Amino acid sequence: MQATERRFPGESDDYHRARQELLGAEIELRRQIEALAVQRRALPAGGEPAEDYVFDEWDTRVGSVRQVRHSELFEAGRDDLFIYSFMFKPGPHGQPLEVPCPICTSIIDGVDGAVPHITQRIGFAVVAKAPIERFAAHARARGWRNVRPLSSANTTYNFDYQAESAEGEQFAMATTFQRHGSAIRHVWSSELWYVPPEEGQNPRHVDFMWPMWSVFDRTAVGRGSDWMPQLSYEPAAPCSGRRT
């Protein structure tokens, strides 16, 4: 890579050289990301779903539950579908799935605003095993305006697509499908979840749709070893400096 002479205020020669080395590594990573995308698109056709899953959806127009089939999630004229599997945890004393995952919530908080752009090209839905009344209430509480929350409570979708263990534990999972005429095929899932991460890392299998970590990665403080998103935070401390 040819070094650039662009400089930032006050930087030393050592910093400038180190930054050029880093830029070279970033260029290589960009190439690798594109090569992986090409390889992913070149996958042969995956398997057909075992059934046309019937999901529950909260119909806000009439205030009741309606059913929508997996095949109906494909947008008109768009043959690709992205589904994010959203985790809920059991409530107190082993009650049904009632507690929304803060991590999944953080992801969908960030994605919600992008959905009107995403759905110009593909279908997009968020599926949870929790009852639709609970999931829809969480969506309203978070102020999601664009995401389509669905419940898979009465289907085997989560288990079939590796978002649920045999014991019923839920996992975050991104899954894509493509429609070929009347047939639907599985394309890809974020299986990196099942690969043991290297020391000091987390699985990072859905980081591609979670911009928060990419922002942290560009800072000196980084991701940190113990910070994780929460459903709510303490109010920020007031500024102690003088205002002029």
N, C-alpha and C positions, 0 to 999 in steps of 0.2 A: 504494500500500500504506500502510495506517495503521501508524505507528511504534508499537512496543511500549515500555513503560516498564521492562521487565525489565532489570536491570543485574547485571553480575558484579562480584565484589570488586575494588576498586581501579581500575576502568576510567575513563578520561578522557571528556569530552564528545566530543572528536574521534573517539576509538575507537568510542563508542556510535553516532555518526552514520554512520561508515563501515560499521559492522556492520549497521545498518539498510538501507543501500544494497545491501550484499551479500545480505542476506536477501531483498530484492525481486528480485534477479537469480536467486536460488535458487528462488523461487516461479515465476518465468517458465520456468526450466529444467524444473521439475517438470511444468508444463503442457505444455511441448514434448515431454517424454518420453512423457507419456500420449497426446498427439496422434499421435506416431510409432507407438505401439503400436496405436492404432486404425487408422491407415493401413496398417500391416503386416497386421493381421488382415483388412483389406478387400481384399487382393490377390486377383485372380482366380486360379482353379486353375492351378497350374504344370504342367510337363510330367511325364509318367509316366517312371519309371526305365527305362533301356534293357533291363534284365533284372532278375530277382529274385536279386540278388547273394548268393553263398554265402560266408559268412565262417567263419573258423576260431575255435573257442573251446576253451580248456583246461578239460576236465571234471575237476574236483578229486576227484570221487567215485571215479573209476576210474583217474585219472592218465594220461589220453590225450586226444588231440584229437578233437573232434566238430565237425560242421558245423551252422551255423544260417543260415537264409535271412533276407534283409532283411525280408520280409513277416512273419517270425516274431518280429521285435523289437517289434512292437506289442503292448502289454499287453492282456489280456482286458478288453473294455469301454472301452478307451482308444484313441482313433483318432489320437493325435498322437505323434510320435517325434522326439527330439532326438539327433543324432549329433555328437560332437566328433571331428574328425580330429587325431590325435596324431602329432607328428613324431618320427621317428628319423633319425639321420645315419649315413652309412657309417662302418664301423669303420676301423682303421688300414690303410693301403696299399690303399684301395679295396675293402675287404671289404664284405660285405652290410650292410644296415641293422642296426646293432647299438647305437648310442649314443643313449640317450633324451634328448630335448630338455629342458634344465632349465626353460625357460619353460613348456612344456606340463605338465611335472611339477608345477610350482608351482600351475598352474591346477587340475589334477585333485586335488592334495593338498587344496586348499580346498573342492572340490566334493564329494568323497567322502562327507563326513558329511551333506551335504544330500540325497543320492540317495534315502534312504528317504522323504523328504518329496516330492521331485520325482516319484517314481514312483507317488504316490497319484493323479496327474493324467495323466501322460504316460509313454511309454517313453523310456529313456535308455541310450545306449551310447557307448563310446569306441573308436574304430577306428584302428589303426596299420597301415602297410604292412609293418612288420617281422614276422618269423615269430612265431607265437603263443607258442611256448616262450619266446622272448626277452621278449615283452611281458608275459606272465603272470609271469615271474620278476621283472621290474621292479615289477609291481603288488604282489607279495608283499614285495619289499624295501622298498617305500614304506609298507607297512601298509594298503593300501586294502582296505576291508572290503565296500564296497557297489557300487563302480563295476563295470561289466561290460566288461572288455577283450576286444576282438575283433581278429582279423587280417584285413586285406583283401589279403594278399600274392598271392592267386590270383585277384584280381578287378581290374576297371578302375574300381572305385568312386572311388578317390581322384582319378584323372585326370578322370573324368566330372563330379565335383562340385568341380572347381577346387582340390583340395588337393594336386595334383601337377603339375609341369611336364612338358613333352615329354621333358626330359632325366632325369626321375625325381626331381627335387628335391621334397622334401615341404614342405607348408605347413600351418599351423594353420587350421582352418576349422570354423565351426559351421553345421550344416545341419538344417533341420526338414522333416518330411514329415507329410502327413495322409492317412489312409485313408478312402476313400469307397466303402463297400460292399466289393467285391473289388478295387477300383482304388486305387493309391497315387499321390499327387501330391506333387511338390516344392513346398514353401511358401516357404522363405527360406534364404539363405546369407549369411554375413558378408562380402559383397563389398567392404566398406570396405578390406579388405586390398589390393585392386588400385587404390585411389585414392591418388595420391601425397599423403603427409601434409604439413601445413603445417610451416614451419620450427620446429624445437624439439620436434616431436611425433613419436610413432610411430603406426602405423596405428590402434591402439586398436580393432581390429575385434572382438576377443573380450574386451575389458575388462569388458563387462557381466557376465561370469561369473567375474571375477577380482578378488575383493574387496580384495586387497592394495593395489592402486593407489588405490582409493577411500579407504582408510585413510590412505595417504600424502598424498593430495590435501587432506585436512582438517588437515594439520599445516603448520607454518611451513617445515620443511625440504623438503616436497614430494616429488616423484618423484626428483628429481636428474637429472643429464644422463648419468651413466655407470654407475649401479648397476643390476644385473640379478640375478634369482634364480639360485642355483647348486644343484647336486644335493646338496652338503654344504657346511658352513661350519666355520671354525675355532672351537674352543670359546670361549665368551665369557670375557673377561678377568675374574678375580675382583674383587669389590668392594674398592676401596682405602680406603673410608671406615671410620671406627670404628663398631662396633655398640654400642648401649647397651641 
